[in-house]
Amino acid sequence: MGRRLGLPAGLAICGGVALNVLWAGPISGASMNPVRSVGPLLVSGVWTAHWIYWVSPIVGAAPGAFVYDTVRRSEPEKVAA
């Protein structure tokens, strides 16, 4: 079974990026790349909230992988004639 790409995938990715840029950036100065944030933290020595950049991808990936696997298994298999 091939991958399903197209407009819905592009809209989901662009929507996530747009929400981050328009909402999280102005409020907290958040960056989308945790590695990009390490440089300023090394120089300033302030590590108080950096844990969220490392914990949240792991916490989000686990349920995401479960949902993906569940959806993939629920699709009927095609029988070759």
VENGISUL-V274048 format. One record per residue. N is the residue number from 1. SS is DSSP state (a for helix, b for strand, c for the rest). Layout:
# VENGISUL-V274048
n=N ss=SS
n=N ss=SS
This chain:
# VENGISUL-V274048
n=1 ss=c
n=2 ss=c
n=3 ss=c
n=4 ss=c
n=5 ss=c
n=6 ss=c
n=7 ss=a
n=8 ss=a
n=9 ss=a
n=10 ss=a
n=11 ss=a
n=12 ss=a
n=13 ss=a
n=14 ss=a
n=15 ss=a
n=16 ss=a
n=17 ss=a
n=18 ss=a
n=19 ss=a
n=20 ss=a
n=21 ss=a
n=22 ss=a
n=23 ss=a
n=24 ss=a
n=25 ss=a
n=26 ss=a
n=27 ss=a
n=28 ss=a
n=29 ss=c
n=30 ss=c
n=31 ss=c
n=32 ss=c
n=33 ss=c
n=34 ss=a
n=35 ss=a
n=36 ss=a
n=37 ss=a
n=38 ss=a
n=39 ss=a
n=40 ss=a
n=41 ss=a
n=42 ss=a
n=43 ss=a
n=44 ss=a
n=45 ss=c
n=46 ss=c
n=47 ss=c
n=48 ss=c
n=49 ss=c
n=50 ss=c
n=51 ss=a
n=52 ss=a
n=53 ss=a
n=54 ss=a
n=55 ss=a
n=56 ss=a
n=57 ss=a
n=58 ss=a
n=59 ss=a
n=60 ss=a
n=61 ss=a
n=62 ss=a
n=63 ss=a
n=64 ss=a
n=65 ss=a
n=66 ss=a
n=67 ss=a
n=68 ss=a
n=69 ss=a
n=70 ss=a
n=71 ss=a
n=72 ss=a
n=73 ss=a
n=74 ss=a
n=75 ss=c
n=76 ss=c
n=77 ss=c
n=78 ss=c
n=79 ss=c
n=80 ss=c
n=81 ss=c
